[in-house]
Amino acid sequence: MALPPPDPQFVLRGTSAAIHTLHFSCGSQGPDVPTLFSGSENGFIHVWNLKTHRVDTALDGHGRKSVYCVETMGGKDRLLSQGRDQRICLWDLAEGRTSVTDSVFTENVGFCRCSLLKVAQGRWLMAMAAKALEEVQVLELPSKTSVCTLKPEVGAKLGMPMCLKLWQLNCGSQPLLLAGYEDGSVVLWNLSMAKALSQLVCHQEPVMSLDFDSEKAKGISGSSEKVLSIWSLNEQQNLQVYKTHRLVNAGISDITIRPDKKILATAGWDHRIRIFGWKKLKPLAVLDYHTATVHCVSFSDHRNPSERLLAAGSKDHRISIWSIYTQT
Amino acid sequence: VCFTPGGSDCSISFVSHVLGKACVHGRQKEILSVLVPRLTDLTQSDCIWQRICWRLVECVPDRWMEAVVLGFVQRAPGADVLSRLLGNLVVKNKKAQFVVTQKLLLLQYGHTTAVLQNLLGYLSLDSLRRALLIKVLQELLETWGSSSAVKHSPPEQQQYISKAILICLSHLKEPEIESCRQELLASMMEGVKCHLDSNLPQIRRLGMIVAESISAKINTDGPVLKFQYEEDDEARELKSLLVQTPPFCVVPNLPDDDRNEKADAALPLVLESKNKSHTAAPVIPDEESDAELDSDDDLIPYDMSEDKELKTKAPVYIRDCIEVLTGSEDVDKWEATVKALESLVRKNPAATREVSVELAKILLHLEEKTCIEGFVELRQRAQVAVLTTDPIPVAKYLTSQFYSLNYSLRQRMDILDVLVLAAQELSCPKSHGKTKHSAAQKPCTQLLPGSDGSKDWRRIVDERIKSKTRRFATGPSQAELAPGPNEFNSVAGHFFFPLIQHFDRPLTTFDLLGEDHLVLGRLVHTLAILMYLAVHTVAVAAMGKALLEFVWALRFHTDSYVRQGLLSCVSSMLISVPAEQLLEDMTEELLETQSWLGDVVEKDPDGDCRRLALQNLLLMENLKKKLRTVPS
């Protein structure tokens, strides 16, 4: 007899706007409070205290334009946020400060979330959608120097890049970029040569979100249609479709794989969060709490497995926090 | 009739005479059933016998030629055999030519497809005769394309001619098609127009199939004409005529060897079963691989039975529905409303009655905004629901709109369909509050015998006739439904009379008596059904009188669908109006009708019309009988 799906462990209210992005920072030990960062449509970034379930600080750096990406850069003191005001801001939050130390003017009016990858101590690569329609630019942070610009070949008609993921097999190896585009294809880019290694048409509709497991060389992408597409990368760096999974309702806004690579979560337009096993994409649970489309899902980075959480932010101004499958 | 040609000349003209005389006296079957097979065998390889055979038929006197030729054409097992037997008779003999090219094809139409195949194949097999084939094709096309022929000739004849055309087309070769391409195209265009104009779907389909075939032949490259029609056995049979199968060898009827040829059937090819191809992407994992540890088993799924498709909620109030249908931009809501409307209307009769005319207006003009499955049916059911909930005002509205400007033919016919369905619902006894859906309601959108010779409607009439001719005093064989008041009673007049009022007043966009005879046909059939359903209502006698006048005005209409409708009207009237009232009020009209019906039975070209007229005469006979047996 299957158990009914669990209820959220708690629900964070108070943003008074739709939440577009979430990011946990709970990995540090010691007296640091586990924190959740959320970016909302009203331009605020809220710093949530996961012990008191209240907002500690609200950061206003994007001129009340929607914030659609937040990431931490090595700990909760350095934050990166991306907003619809065409800026990517770097924040310094140490010791109670809330100041923008640097910003990058992207000149991009799209919705593509940037992707961060730590390549060395104090050095990151950031991939973002560039000014020109189909291009992706990779910058090195904090120096803000351009590493490369990835242009699809003429006539490729990929459309806008919709989602990006920088990854490397292990520290020190070549960083690669997976980009999902408006025409439904996923492209693997080699950054040093600024060349596309492989392209795979996964969907008939734009790729809304993707995530990649570099150990298994397998990735998953979701789109505005009813299909989840799982693809893999073989030794020749070629993308191939591995499997597809049909959903009950169309539309996926976000997909994320848990850091232990055991489960993954999808945020759906049908107000539901779905949990799948990553190995075989076995459907595990459907979490039905929100009353509007769920924009983002994120897993926490707790060191202690039993404390791990899943957060989902939705258009109904709520962030639901779930504790699910924490025993494995 | 076997004699040996010993190299000497012998006259066989007397044999021809005998043959001719026997055939013309009707003994074709007997004599030719012996003669033809024998001659087939003999002429198969022997030239001399062929010449003898030709001489034989050539010598038949002209006055008996037709019978002989007809007999041969019917008896010959194939076109090549006919060719061997008759030779170039059609070229040499004028009478034979007339019989083959004119009489058998254009003046008669009772022959089988095999006969047509024989005939036309025979014409195609020799270069001398091919000229005749072209001529025949041209004449056939002329007939096929003439609008008066399409309107007045029986459907069976039209089918015969179409078959002949298709077979001719199948025999034509490229150079011949080249030479007469323009004519083919011209006659095809003419013919297609007349055929599509007809009200009978069978004629339309014949026209479509033939036009498609002609177009395929003359435009071997480039776009060809393609119609959409129902593919059933008849269509497939017609299309198969376009392809000529090579004449198979008839095993000679000699009682010895050559049986082995039969055993030469194709040996079944041994299909090598290919190994499952390894070309499938190697990444597809073996599901049964033990190498992978299934650690997913640790994760126990939760109950996901609540995970269903999201549905937009439909409004729960009628007035909300009206709002959504008239103004809303939200297509999901619009779709949900359309789907839920009928049940809402039925559940809230009081609320519906307040806004019935408005709702009817909206539904009449409702167009498909998104692609819903079964939109037409949903709309129609909603309309019927509104009409049955508040019959009088809505009927008034609909019947007035039927004769108004600026509606499409489709909308006008929809009005008729809705009126009929609602009338049926109102007049049917309700079993335990639920409306009983009788069989005749199944093709929901097409209760009217929509020019397809509807069987249900006819069946009902036939059953009624049967029930009147036999006088078994058996009790009711099935449990009677609980009787309830006939709701159609109070509103029958409101449905019926407005429809009949303005039929002869043409509007700028709508002329019932002119071009729009399709709608006229549907109107007439609607009136027939309304009349039939009005049995036992108070207004039935007045309706009957009005209907008879209407029928009388239109009785000579050229369209056979309209005439069928008129005859159905007469049937319904005879069935529904009580006999006493018929005879009291309408004696003279009935007599006139009777003589008209007699005329129709004899002279009408359409088989269905004749049958209906006969039924009506039967009904009238029964009426008379019934009244005579009633003690006065």
Interface residues (C-beta under 8 A of the other chain):
Chain A: A2 L3 P4 P5 P6 S232 N234 Q240 V241 Y242 V248 N249 K262 I263 D270 H271 R272 G277 K279 K280 K282 P283 L284 A285 V286 D288 Y325 T328
Chain B: A281 V283 I284 E292 D294 S295 D296 D298 L299 I300 P301 Y302 D303 M304 E306 D307 K308 E309 L310
